[in-house]
Amino acid sequence: MFAIESFNVAKLYKGSNKKALDDISLKIESGKISTLLGRNGAGKTTFVRICSTQLLPTSGKVLIFGDDVVSSPEKIRKIVSIVPQEGRPLRALTPWDHIYNWLKIRGECNNSASKKTSDILNRLDLYCKRCTCLESFWRYETKNFSWYGYGYRDSFIVPR
């Protein structure tokens, strides 16, 4: 099953004559770390907002784990969360803090948020770093990815 499938997706914002997205079709496999890469204004954020049900496509279809973003937004909102580009990680917090707090914001009870946080950190091979403040991350590798940090604010993850 694919995590994301899009079929001929287009987005035209009101008042604009230029499409933000034009005929985007792609498939992203489940269980993989993937990247949308493009210049400023290429439509990356628009596409992610459509996938997370924050925007409706003008035309086309997007499926998240087989569910349509237009006809099943409630199902998708239970499994998809995005952190806006302005929402950089807070350097004094740990990986545990970031995941746990986002789960709480999304309405999880304490026990459920704790269990899910542990599960996610284990899947990412980051459980051993769960109490490490992000400001002390420099380079950390697991079997799934390498995390490279530059200073306090900029970092990126490289899939292996």
C-alpha positions as CSV (number, residue, x, y, z in Angstrom):
1,M,0.0,0.0,0.0
2,F,1.2,3.5,-0.7
3,A,1.3,6.2,1.9
4,I,0.4,8.9,-0.7
5,E,-1.0,8.5,-4.2
6,S,-1.9,11.6,-6.2
7,F,-3.6,11.6,-9.6
8,N,-3.5,14.7,-11.8
9,V,-3.7,17.1,-8.9
10,A,-4.0,20.8,-9.6
11,K,-4.5,23.8,-7.4
12,L,-5.5,27.2,-8.5
13,Y,-5.9,29.8,-5.7
14,K,-8.7,32.4,-6.0
15,G,-7.6,35.5,-7.7
16,S,-4.6,33.9,-9.4
17,N,-4.3,32.8,-13.0
18,K,-1.3,30.7,-12.4
19,K,-1.7,27.1,-11.0
20,A,0.2,26.4,-7.7
21,L,0.0,22.7,-8.8
22,D,-0.5,21.5,-12.3
23,D,-1.2,17.8,-13.0
24,I,0.9,16.3,-10.2
25,S,0.8,12.5,-10.1
26,L,3.1,10.5,-7.8
27,K,3.2,7.5,-5.4
28,I,5.1,7.5,-2.1
29,E,5.7,4.1,-0.5
30,S,4.7,3.4,3.0
31,G,7.5,3.0,5.6
32,K,9.9,5.3,3.7
33,I,11.3,8.7,4.5
34,S,10.6,10.8,1.4
35,T,11.4,14.4,0.3
36,L,9.5,16.9,-1.8
37,L,12.3,18.9,-3.4
38,G,11.8,22.1,-5.4
39,R,12.5,25.8,-5.6
40,N,10.5,28.4,-3.7
41,G,7.0,28.6,-5.1
42,A,7.1,25.2,-6.7
43,G,4.0,24.0,-4.8
44,K,5.6,21.7,-2.1
45,T,3.7,23.3,0.8
46,T,0.5,23.4,-1.2
47,F,0.8,19.7,-2.0
48,V,1.5,18.8,1.7
49,R,-1.5,21.0,2.8
50,I,-3.8,19.1,0.4
51,C,-2.4,15.8,1.7
52,S,-3.1,16.8,5.3
53,T,-6.7,18.1,4.4
54,Q,-5.9,21.7,5.1
55,L,-6.6,22.6,1.4
56,L,-8.9,21.2,-1.2
57,P,-7.4,20.4,-4.6
58,T,-9.0,22.3,-7.6
59,S,-8.9,19.0,-9.5
60,G,-7.4,15.6,-9.3
61,K,-7.4,13.1,-6.4
62,V,-5.1,12.4,-3.4
63,L,-5.2,9.2,-1.4
64,I,-3.6,8.8,2.0
65,F,-3.2,5.1,2.8
66,G,-6.1,4.5,0.3
67,D,-8.4,7.1,1.8
68,D,-9.5,10.1,-0.3
69,V,-8.5,13.5,1.2
70,V,-11.8,15.1,0.0
71,S,-14.3,12.3,1.0
72,S,-12.6,11.0,4.2
73,P,-10.8,14.0,5.8
74,E,-11.7,12.8,9.4
75,K,-9.9,9.5,8.9
76,I,-6.8,11.2,7.4
77,R,-6.6,13.8,10.2
78,K,-6.3,11.0,12.7
79,I,-3.1,9.7,11.1
80,V,-1.5,12.8,9.4
81,S,0.1,15.7,11.2
82,I,2.3,18.4,9.8
83,V,4.6,20.9,11.4
84,P,4.7,24.1,9.4
85,Q,8.0,25.3,8.1
86,E,7.9,28.1,10.7
87,G,7.7,25.5,13.4
88,R,11.3,24.6,13.8
89,P,12.2,22.3,16.7
90,L,12.9,24.0,20.0
91,R,16.5,23.3,20.9
92,A,16.0,22.8,24.6
93,L,13.5,20.0,24.0
94,T,14.2,16.4,23.5
95,P,12.9,14.1,20.7
96,W,10.6,12.7,23.4
97,D,9.3,16.1,24.2
98,H,8.6,17.1,20.6
99,I,6.7,13.9,19.7
100,Y,4.8,13.6,23.0
101,N,3.7,17.3,23.0
102,W,2.4,17.0,19.4
103,L,0.4,14.0,20.3
104,K,-1.1,15.8,23.3
105,I,-1.9,18.8,21.1
106,R,-3.7,16.4,18.8
107,G,-5.9,15.2,21.7
108,E,-4.1,12.0,22.9
109,C,-4.4,11.1,26.6
110,N,-1.2,10.9,28.7
111,N,-0.9,7.1,28.6
112,S,-1.6,6.9,24.9
113,A,0.7,9.7,24.0
114,S,3.5,8.1,26.1
115,K,3.1,4.7,24.5
116,K,2.9,6.2,20.9
117,T,6.0,8.3,21.6
118,S,8.0,5.3,22.7
119,D,6.8,3.3,19.6
120,I,7.7,6.1,17.2
121,L,11.1,6.7,18.8
122,N,11.8,2.9,18.7
123,R,10.8,2.7,15.0
124,L,13.2,5.6,14.2
125,D,16.0,4.0,16.3
126,L,16.0,7.2,18.4
127,Y,14.8,5.8,21.7
128,C,18.3,5.8,23.1
129,K,18.4,9.6,22.4
130,R,14.9,10.3,23.9
131,C,16.2,12.4,26.7
132,T,18.9,14.3,24.7
133,C,18.2,17.9,24.1
134,L,18.3,18.7,20.4
135,E,20.9,21.4,20.9
136,S,23.4,18.6,21.6
137,F,22.7,16.7,18.4
138,W,25.5,17.1,16.0
139,R,25.6,13.9,14.0
140,Y,23.7,10.8,15.0
141,E,23.3,7.8,12.8
142,T,20.9,4.8,13.0
143,K,20.3,2.0,10.6
144,N,17.5,4.0,9.0
145,F,18.9,7.6,8.8
146,S,21.6,10.0,9.7
147,W,20.7,13.2,11.5
148,Y,23.1,16.1,10.8
149,G,22.7,19.3,12.9
150,Y,24.2,22.6,12.1
151,G,24.2,25.0,15.1
152,Y,21.0,25.3,17.0
153,R,18.4,25.7,14.3
154,D,19.3,24.0,11.0
155,S,19.3,20.3,10.6
156,F,18.4,17.7,8.1
157,I,17.8,14.0,8.0
158,V,19.3,11.7,5.4
159,P,17.7,8.3,4.8
160,R,20.0,5.3,4.6
